[in-house]
Amino acid sequence: MRFLGLDPGLRLTGWGIVDTDGNRLIHVADGAVRTDDALPVADRLVQLHRGLADVIDRYGPAEAAVEETFVNRNPVSTLKLGQARGVALLAPALAGLPVAEYPPNLVKKTVVGTGHAAKEQVQMMVRVLLPGCDFSGADAADALAVAICHAHHRATTRRLAEAVS
């Protein structure tokens, strides 16, 4: 099964595509959708949507997962991040994909083993879990971590549902 992980941001939204084969994770592709800082926010959100729609069309994921927003000290930055996150939720939903959401601490705990891991630790574990992966940047690595988190938790949820029924 193919999963799309998204790490939302208004300037850069990281994306990562991971396939699963049983318990094996396979890196497919990654990157970031960049918006033009000189444009009004509405136009940047359109750029973001078009970029994500292109990724979905190109790679055909079955499901998507988006990292939840953390609140930072700057309310304007938090608001812009929330707007980008809305587009990151909307694009796969419009394409008919189920969309899951994961808090940053759960993504880190799933990938690294601790919820307060540093970015460098997450990036190192993404490389370990996806052998041969040479992601294109920090945002792409974070998006791959979200996809890995979803693949893990989705499989666990499915096994629990099968055990109950």
N, C-alpha and C positions, 0 to 999 in steps of 0.2 A: 504494500500500500504506500502511496506517496503523500507526504505531508508538507505543508507550507508553514514555516514559522515566520512571524513578523515582529520586528522591534521598532515600534512607531516613533517618529520624530518629524517635525515640520521641515527641518532642513534636510535631513537624511532619514529615510526609513529603510532599515535593513531587512533583507529577506533571505530565506534559506530553504532549500528543497532537500528533503531526506526521504529515501525509500527504505522500507523495512522488508526483510526476507526472514521470516521467523523472528528470532531474537537479534538478527544481524541488522545493523544500520549502515546505509550506503549513502554517501554524499553524492548529490546530483548536480546542484548548482547553488550559487549564492551571489549576492550583490546588494546594491542599495539604490533606491529611487531618490534622486536629488531634485530639490525644487530650487527655483530661482529666487534668491533673497530680495531682488529688486522688485518683484511683483507683489501686488496686493495679496493678502492671505487667501481670499476666495480663489484667485487664480492658481496659487500654490497648491491648494487642496485639489483643484482639478488636475494639475500636473501629477500629484501623488496618486489620485485615483486612476488616471490613465496608465501610469507606470505599473501600478499593481495589477490592473486588469491585463496588461501585456504579459506580465510574469505568469499570471494564472492561465492565460490562453496558451502561452508558449510551453509550459511544463505540465499542465493538466493535473494538479494535485487533487486528491480525493477529499481532503479535509485541511482546515487551517487552524492555526493557534496564534493568539496575539498576547503579547506581554501587557499586563495591567499597568496603569499609570501610577507612578509614585508621586507624591506631592512634595515639591521642593520649596525652597524659601521664597522664590520669586513667583507671585501669583500670575503674572502675565505669561511667563514661560510655562507654567502649569496649564494655563488655559490653552495655549497654542499646542502643547503636547496632547491635550485632551481632544482638540479638533483633529489633529493628525491621527490619533487613535480611533476616532470615529470613522474616518475614511478607511483605516486599516481593518476595521470590523465590517464596514459596508461593502468593500470591494469583493471579498470572497463570498459574503452572504448573497450579493446580487448575482454571483456566478453559480449559486445553488449549493455552495459548500457548507457543511457544518463548521461552525467556528467556536473554538474553545478559548478560554481566557485563563491565564496563569499569573499569579503575583511574582514579582522578581525573586523574592526569597525562595519560593518553591522551585523556580527554574534553576537557581543556583544549587539548591539542596539536591535536586534530582541529578544534575550534571556533575557537580563537584563533591557533594556529600555534606556540605554545610551551607546554610542559608545566607551567610554573610561573607561569601567568598569574594575575593578581588577579581576584577576583570581579567587579569593575567591568568588566574587560576581557571576561570571559565574557558578562556581561549585555549589553554593547554589541554584541558579535558575534552574540548570539542575535537582537537587534533587527535587525541587518543581514541575517542569513540568513533571517529570518522577517519580511519587510516587513509593517508594520501590526500587529505583535505588541506588545501592551501587557500583559506578564505580570503576574500578581497579587502577586508577591513574589520574594525571592531564592531560596527553595526551589523555586518553580515554574520560575524561570529556569534553575537548575541541572538540573532534571529535563528541561526542553526541550533543554538542551545534551547530556544523555545520549541523548535520542531522536535528535538530529541526528547524534551520534557513531555510533549504531547504524545509522542510515540510510546513512551514508557507508561504514562498514566492511562492512555487509551487502552493499551493491552491489559493492564491490571484491571481496569474497570470492566472490560469485556470478560475476562476470566472470572471475576466475581459474579457477574450477571449470569454466566453459564453455570456456575456452581449453585447459585440460588434457584435457578429454574431447572 
